[in-house]
């Protein structure tokens, strides 16, 4: 999966939990691994393979912006 597909998954999750009467200003951070989604705080450190999106609704339109990605751990090898 690429970042666009991850973002679509996060946006779908955001829309499923969004109150119906909100049209502007509601924001949540959504972490996803492409299959599962989780609401997180802004300081959440994603695991490798996860991405965090800032999902919000503006003028009645939901959007997802890439906020943070999980990085692979660096392996240090002795010479």
C-alpha contacts under 8 A as a table, 3 or more apart, distances in Angstrom:
res1	aa1	res2	aa2	distance
1	X	5	X	6.01
1	X	6	X	6.86
1	X	34	X	7.08
2	X	5	X	5.47
2	X	6	X	6.39
3	X	6	X	4.98
3	X	7	X	5.99
3	X	51	X	7.96
3	X	66	X	7.91
4	X	7	X	5.00
4	X	8	X	6.20
5	X	8	X	5.08
5	X	9	X	6.34
5	X	34	X	7.47
6	X	9	X	5.18
6	X	10	X	6.31
6	X	32	X	6.77
6	X	33	X	7.28
6	X	34	X	5.28
6	X	51	X	7.27
7	X	10	X	5.05
7	X	11	X	6.05
7	X	53	X	6.81
7	X	64	X	5.97
7	X	65	X	7.33
7	X	66	X	7.17
8	X	11	X	5.03
8	X	12	X	6.11
8	X	64	X	7.57
9	X	12	X	5.17
9	X	13	X	6.33
9	X	32	X	7.51
9	X	34	X	6.63
9	X	35	X	7.57
9	X	37	X	7.78
10	X	13	X	5.16
10	X	14	X	6.17
10	X	30	X	5.96
10	X	31	X	7.14
10	X	32	X	6.40
10	X	37	X	6.55
10	X	53	X	6.85
10	X	55	X	7.53
10	X	64	X	7.07
11	X	14	X	4.97
11	X	15	X	6.12
11	X	55	X	6.46
11	X	62	X	7.10
11	X	63	X	6.48
11	X	64	X	5.67
12	X	15	X	5.16
12	X	16	X	6.22
13	X	16	X	5.11
13	X	17	X	6.61
13	X	37	X	6.79
14	X	17	X	5.48
14	X	18	X	5.99
14	X	28	X	7.57
14	X	30	X	7.41
14	X	55	X	6.65
15	X	18	X	5.04
15	X	62	X	7.11
18	X	22	X	7.59
19	X	22	X	5.91
22	X	25	X	7.85
22	X	26	X	7.13
22	X	57	X	7.92
22	X	60	X	7.60
23	X	26	X	7.95
23	X	57	X	6.40
23	X	58	X	6.53
23	X	59	X	5.69
23	X	60	X	4.30
23	X	61	X	7.52
24	X	57	X	5.25
24	X	58	X	4.51
24	X	59	X	5.25
24	X	60	X	6.05
25	X	56	X	6.73
25	X	57	X	5.87
25	X	58	X	6.05
26	X	56	X	5.52
26	X	57	X	5.69
26	X	58	X	7.96
27	X	54	X	6.92
27	X	55	X	5.62
27	X	56	X	4.23
27	X	57	X	6.81
28	X	39	X	6.88
28	X	40	X	7.68
28	X	54	X	5.98
28	X	55	X	5.40
28	X	56	X	6.46
29	X	39	X	5.75
29	X	40	X	5.43
29	X	41	X	6.19
29	X	42	X	6.40
29	X	52	X	6.59
29	X	53	X	5.63
29	X	54	X	4.62
29	X	55	X	6.02
30	X	37	X	6.47
30	X	38	X	5.57
30	X	39	X	4.64
30	X	40	X	5.90
30	X	52	X	5.53
30	X	53	X	5.27
30	X	54	X	6.46
30	X	55	X	6.86
31	X	37	X	5.58
31	X	38	X	5.18
31	X	39	X	6.30
31	X	40	X	6.51
31	X	46	X	7.30
31	X	50	X	6.69
31	X	51	X	5.62
31	X	52	X	4.21
31	X	53	X	6.35
32	X	35	X	6.79
32	X	36	X	5.58
32	X	37	X	4.46
32	X	38	X	6.47
32	X	50	X	5.50
32	X	51	X	5.59
32	X	52	X	6.45
33	X	36	X	5.88
33	X	37	X	7.04
33	X	49	X	5.95
33	X	50	X	4.42
33	X	51	X	6.54
34	X	37	X	7.73
34	X	50	X	7.57
40	X	44	X	6.26
41	X	44	X	5.54
45	X	68	X	7.97
45	X	70	X	7.10
46	X	49	X	7.97
46	X	50	X	5.57
46	X	51	X	6.38
46	X	52	X	6.92
46	X	68	X	7.44
46	X	69	X	6.32
46	X	70	X	4.64
46	X	71	X	7.93
47	X	50	X	5.54
47	X	70	X	4.84
47	X	71	X	7.05
48	X	69	X	7.67
48	X	70	X	4.24
48	X	71	X	4.98
48	X	72	X	5.17
48	X	73	X	7.65
49	X	69	X	7.75
49	X	70	X	5.82
49	X	71	X	7.41
49	X	72	X	7.93
50	X	69	X	6.15
50	X	70	X	5.25
51	X	66	X	7.41
51	X	67	X	7.65
51	X	68	X	5.88
51	X	69	X	4.38
51	X	70	X	6.02
52	X	66	X	6.30
52	X	67	X	5.44
52	X	68	X	5.06
52	X	69	X	6.17
53	X	64	X	5.85
53	X	65	X	5.28
53	X	66	X	4.51
53	X	67	X	4.89
53	X	68	X	6.92
54	X	64	X	5.65
54	X	65	X	5.18
54	X	66	X	6.42
54	X	67	X	5.89
55	X	62	X	7.11
55	X	63	X	5.64
55	X	64	X	4.31
55	X	65	X	6.34
56	X	62	X	5.68
56	X	63	X	5.60
56	X	64	X	6.60
57	X	60	X	5.97
57	X	61	X	5.32
57	X	62	X	4.24
57	X	63	X	6.23
58	X	61	X	5.31
58	X	62	X	6.45
58	X	63	X	7.75
66	X	69	X	7.93
